[in-house]
Amino acid sequence: MAVILEAAARVLEQRGLEGYNTNAVAERGGISVGSVYQYFPNKDALTLALIARFEDALLAKVRDAVTASEGKSLTASLNLIIRAQLEAHAERAGLNRILETEEDRLRPASSDSSAASELKQLVAALLARHRREIVMTVDDDAIEDLIVISRAMVDHALQKDLSQAAASRRALRAVEGYLLGPQADL
């Protein structure tokens, strides 16, 4: 299965969605197309497996960042999370951009993957440690907003090919502005 997933990733990186099909994946992996179908009933199932693989890698980095943030300031903690996101997305930036667009197509907005749920729990735990520093009410909506803001900033930084330092600085400014800025809870 690992051979198939890596072959699929490379086809997407090299040919994009236009050249992405099970025959191309089988050819790239040096296996029969029947072997692909043995594990994945169709191209969308294969793509969802790639998305899950990326989410697992991202979660591992965020988990490590949350652990490393223990005892640090809110700013340092947020910076560690943002850097973890940047590193995860930058490893295979082109592939990850494709997977994000496919995720929007393949998963309804209302469905929450287990990875998304765990990410929310990790962010909630980090924010709970710093609740005295945060001016707004930290509820599920605020946690989701924070994740969306940081993800959008990371995506933008990668599209603009910003340095990690510049990307981190800008994303941190946006996230801190949301959490610490003068707001009325709506």
DABEL-V688799 format. One line per field, one symbol per residue. phi: phi as a letter, one per 40 degrees, with the letter a starting at -180 (. if undefined). A space follows every 50 residues. Layout:
phi = ???
//
This chain:
phi = .cccccccccccccbgccbcaccccccccgbcccccccbbcacccccccc ccccccccccccdccccccdgccddccccccccccdccccdadccccccc ccccccbddccbcccccccccccccccccbdcccccccbdccccdccccc ccccdcccccfcccccccccccccccdccbccabcc
//
